Amino acid sequence: MKFLKSVEPIHIVLLLLLVIAGITGFVLMSEPPVDATGVAHATIPAMSVGGDGASKLATIGKAPFYFQIAVILLAGALLYMGVAPHKRDRTLLLFFAGGVGFALFVWVMLFTGYEHYILTGETTVFLGFPMPTNWMFWGVWGSFAAFDLFYVIFFRRYFFTPDEEAEFDALVEELKSERGDA
Amino acid sequence: MEELRQPIILGCVAAYMGLCIWVGIWAMRRTKSAGDFFVAGRGLGPVVVSLAVFSSTLSGFGFVGGPGLVYATGMSSIWMAVCSALGYATGFYLVAKRIRMVAEVRDTMSLPDVVFARYGSETARLLTAGTILLGVLGYLATQILAMALVLQSILSATEMFADISLLASVVISSAVLIFYCVTGGILASVYTDLVQGIVMIIAGALVVITAASVFDGGFAEATGILLANDGEDVMPFGTLGTMASLSWYFLFGLGLAGQPHVATKMMMNRKLADNRVILPMTVLGYVVAAMLWVSIGVIMRALVIGDIALPLGAADEAAPAFLSTYAHPLLAGIVFAGLFAAIMSTADGFLNIGAAAIIHDIPKAIRGRSLNNELFWARTATILLSVVAAAIALYSDKLVGLLGAFGWGTFAAALVPVVIIGLNWKGATARAAIVAITSSLAINFAIQLWQIQIPYKMSGGFLAMLTSMILFIIVSMMEKQKPLPRDIDRVMDL
C-alpha cells in the first residue's frame, strides 16, 4: 500500500513508454512478410494495395493490439499529469477511468472488427464505410474528444480555478512590484 | 460556367492574396515592438487564437499530401488526422496554461525563452532554438515549393501565363507571404490565419458534400468498389498496415503539442480563461477542414480503381484532379484559395518562430542578450529566412527532402519531453532536456541521412520521440532535483 502511494503519474508514464519500446523492439526484430506494408498496384502507378491482411500480422501477431493499448494508457497518464496534484479527486479519477476505458473499448471493437474481416473477408458498411473504419473515424477521434469536452465543462474545477486565477494575478503583481514596474 | 473555371479559380486566389496583403498593411500599424511582432503583445481573443492554432496545424500537407496519401495507400494516413482530438487535448491539458503563465511572468517571446525559464539552461535554450531553425528551414522550403507548384499549375492553365516558370511562381507566392509577415509580424500572421482558417473550414465542408455526390450511392458505393478490389485499403490500417498507422498516431497525437508554431500561439491569448473556448473551436475547425483529406482521397481512389477515371501520374495530383473535374468552378476556386491558406498559415508561423530563433533566442543563448532594435532585425531575419528557404526549395531537392522530413518528427521528438513533461513535472532537469533534444536530433538525422528503412514502415520520428521521452525521464530521475526559480515553482503548482 505504501509502495502504491509512492507511485506518481511520471512512473506510470515511464513504465508505459518502456512497454511501448519493448513491443516496438519485438516488431523491429521480427521478420516482416513480403507484403507487410502493401504491394504496388499491378497496373495503376503511384498506388499500392494491401494484399493479404492476415499474412501481414503473421510474424507479429497481436503486437499492434497491445501496442495501442499501451499508447492509450500512456495518453491517459499524460493527460492526468495535466491536472495539478492537489486537484486530483475521486470524480477526476472516475472520469479518467471511464474515458480511458471507453478509448480501450473503441480500440478493441476496431481491432477485433478488423481481425474478423481479414479472417472472413466480410464486414458491414455503415455510414458509407466499413465498421472497423467507422470505429477509427468516430471512435478513436471521439474517445479523446470526450477529454476535450471534459476540459471545457470542468475547466473552472480542474484546470484553472477562480482561486488559481487570483493566485496567478497576485504572483504577476508581486513580480511587477519586485521589478519596479508597478 | 465551365468556360469560366480558370478565371474564377484565379480570381478567388487573387482575392485571397489581396486580403493577405491588406491584413499585412493593417497589422503593420499595430506592430510597434518585438513583443508585438513575435507574440502579438499577448492580447489576442479566443476566436483568433483557436483558428490560428488549427490552421497552423493543418498545413498544405493536409490539403494536398493527405488526399494523395489516401489515394496511394488507403486509410493508413488517416491516423494522422483522427489523433487530432488527443493532440489538442495534450496541448491544452499539459501546455496551454503553463506556457501562457510562464510567458506572462517572464515576459517571454518564444518557446526557447520558455525552455530557458523552466530549466535555467542556456544550452537547452540554444538547442531548442537550433532545432526550431533547422526544422523551420526544411518545413518552410517544402511549403514554399508546394505553394509555387500550385500557383504554377493554376497560372499555366491560362493563356497569358502558360509558360510561367517555377522560379517566377516562387517569387510571386513568396512575395505575398514575405510582405505580410515582414510588415505585420505575428499579428498579420494570426489575422491571416483567421481568414485562412475560415476558408479552410468552408472548403472542407463543401468538398465533403461534393465528394459524397460523385457516386450515386455516395461513399458507400465508393467503399463497395474498394472492398471488391482490395479491401485492405478502405479498412482502418490501409495498405501500409498496422504498425505504420499506429506509429503515426503516436507521433502526431502526442507530438502535436510539441510543435513550436502551435505551442507559441498558446502564449498569445489575452486571458488564460479563454482556453476553455479555444480548445473546442480548434478541435472542430480541424475536423471539418480535415474531412477534405479523407473524402477526396477515397473518391479519387475508387474512381481510378473502378475504371471511371484515368490513373493519376502522381498521388499528389488527387486533390487538383478532383477539383478540376468534379467540383463546381466556384468551389474549386474556394478550395484552391483554401489550399494557399493552408500552406501560408503554416509557413507564416514558421517564419515567425524562425526569425525569433535567429535574432532573439540564439543571440541570447550565446551572448546573454538579444540584438538591439529587435523589431528591425526581426523583419530583416524574416526576409532572409524566406530567401534562404526559397533557394533551398528551388535549388536543392535533396535538402528539401532531408529537412522537410525532418520537420514534424524533429519538433515532436525534441520538444515533447522538454515542453509537455517538463512543464508538468518538477523533477525534470536541464541535463535531461539537453540529452532528449540531442538524441532526438541524432536519431532523426541518422535516419534521414542514411535513408534507413524501418521495418513495417514505422515512422522514424516515432522512434526518435519514444527514445527521447524515455531518456528524458530516466536522466531526470537519476539526477538530484534542483530547486526551481520561485516564480516557475509557483506557476507549476497552479
Interface residues (C-beta under 8 A of the other chain):
Chain A: I10 V13 L14 L17 L18 I20 A21 T24 V27 L28 S30 P32 A36 T37 G38 T43 I44 P45 A46 M47 S48 V49 G50 G51 G53 K56 L57 I60 A63 P64 F67 Q68 V71 L74 A75 L78 L79 M81 G82 V83 A84 L110 Y114 Y117 G121 T123 V125 L127 G128 F129 P130 P132 T133 W135 M136 F137 V140 W141 G142 S143 F144 A145 F147 D148 L149 Y151 V152 F155 R156 F159 F160 E164 E165 E167 F168 L171 V172 L175
Chain B: Y71 A72 T73 G74 M75 I78 W79 V82 C83 S84 A85 L86 Y88 A89 T90 F92 Y93 L94 K97 M101 E104 V105 A212 G218 F219 A220 A222 T223 G224 L227 N229 D230 G231 E232 D233 V234 M235 P236 F237 G238 T239 L240 G241 T242 M243 A244 L246 Y249 F250 G253 L254 L272 A273 N275 R276 V277 L279 P280 V283 V287 V294 R301 V304 I305 P311 L312 G313 A314 A315 I420 I421 N424 W425 G427 I454 P455 Y456 K457 M458 L463 L466 T467 M469 I470 I473 I474 M477 D487 R490 V491 D493 L494
